[in-house]
Amino acid sequence: MLDRDVVEEFLLEELKDAGIRIPKGIDKRKLVEAFCRYTEEDYYEWLKDNFKSFFDHWNPDWDWIKKKIAEIDDETR
């Protein structure tokens, strides 16, 4: 779940940098909530797709996964 305060700060800065003004009649907090929900839904789909890829569509290549884990171990030494 996204931190709404952080997202609000991000959105306001990005909108400002892009020269976009929030129209009257659009509540800033509701805009933040709508953006968060949109992002969270997309994020969940992205996670599902990556799960399928990482675990080779329910046929995991455990040797490949062990190599990925070993890469992490090498980085942390």
N, C-alpha and C positions, 0 to 999 in steps of 0.2 A: 504494500500500500504506500502510495506516494505521500510525502509530507506536503500538505496543502500550502503551508506558509512558504516553504522553499519554492514550490511551483509558482505561487503567486509572485514572488520576487523575480523569478526567472521570466515569467510571462510579461510582467510589466517592463522589464529591461529590454526583452526582445522586441516587444511591440514598439517601445520608444525608439530603439535602434532602427527599426524598419519603417518608422514614420507612420505607424498605424495607431489611430485613436479609437478607443472603445466608444461606440455610439451611445448616446443617451438612451435610456430604457433597457440597457443590458447591465445587469447587476454584476459587479466585478467578482464577487464571491461565487456566484452561480456560473460565471464564465470559467473560473478556476476549477470548479467542481466538474463541469462538462469536459474541460480539457483533460483533467486527471482521469476521469472515467474512460474517455477515448483512448488515452495513453495506456491505461492499465489493461483494457481489453486487447489492444494491439500487442502489448507485452506478453500477455498470457498466450496468445496465438504463436508469437515468436518462440516462447519457451517450449510449447508443444512441438513445433517444427524442429527445433534443435534437439529435443529429446529423441525424436524419431531418428534423426541423423546420427546423433552420438551413439545410440544403441542399435544402429543399423536396422531400423524398422522391425524391432523385436527379435533380432538375431544378432546379439552383441558379439563383436570381435574383441574378446577379453585380452588378447595379446596387444592389440592396438590401444585399448584403454590402459593397460599396464604401462605402455610406452608414454602415453599422455601423463600419467601419474608420475612416472620417473622424470619427465621433463620438469615437472613442478618441483620435485625433490632436488634436481640439479640446480634450479634457479634459487632455491632457498639456502643453498650451502654457501 
